[in-house]
Amino acid sequence: MASTERPILVICPGAFGKSDGFDKLIPHLNGLETHPGAYPSCNHPDPTTATCADDISSFRKTLLSLLEKRNVVILAHSFGGVVAGGAAKDLDVDTRKSQGHATAVVGLIYVVGNITLKGESLFDAVGGAYPPFIKYQATKGWVLIEPAMDVLFNDCEYDPELVASVYPHAHNAFETKASAPAWQDKGFDGRRTYIRTLQDNCNPTALQDIWINKSGVTWDVFNFDTGHMPFVSKPEPLGAQIVKSIDKFMEL
């Protein structure tokens, strides 16, 4: 399974956002190839039909397609951690090798990634109550974040383009259950990175610590003195850390 060829970095964005929100990060990845990993619950055309399971299935199809070419590392932000965790199940190096495959998901990088256990929803993972900035539009099935600048971009200068980059998200995706997460598997030992965001107004550090501890596995944890979107406010140091983590994964 060892390979000198660099993996593809697949971006699994958080809720309310899309992969193009990571554009500022790309120049700081030392030439790594990236691939967008959209999933349907963000800006869903019929949000009442969205489920976490559908998000996981959609992202898994992206992973399997890319694994036909070469190894993959997942960069998962916020709710993307729930989606990516389920989607990468049994795609680790040990399992793929035992099945005769030459490629695998060789690492997981969670940027303030939400962590859910099997049968747990995001709603469960945040304590069974949404924070006041989550605005539910019941007639449409949407949830919104308001005010977006204060919650998501509190360490950035006001920019209307940042506000415009925040999309409605299907409420049902947060309420439906996640499947068993890949990060639990022994095949990801030494291949888990977690970026803690210390000034986060969306997922406070205390909540991040609850998630890390309940996972029951070891993560390489790095602290960033940023809000919820370090790929916007601090793309250069975040990119450097991502490259370092990937280099470590490739040495295993």
Summary of the structure (lengths in Angstrom):
residues: 252
radius of gyration: 16.9
end to end distance: 9.8
largest distance: 51.9
contacts: 874
relative contact order: 0.19
helix: 38%
strand: 17%
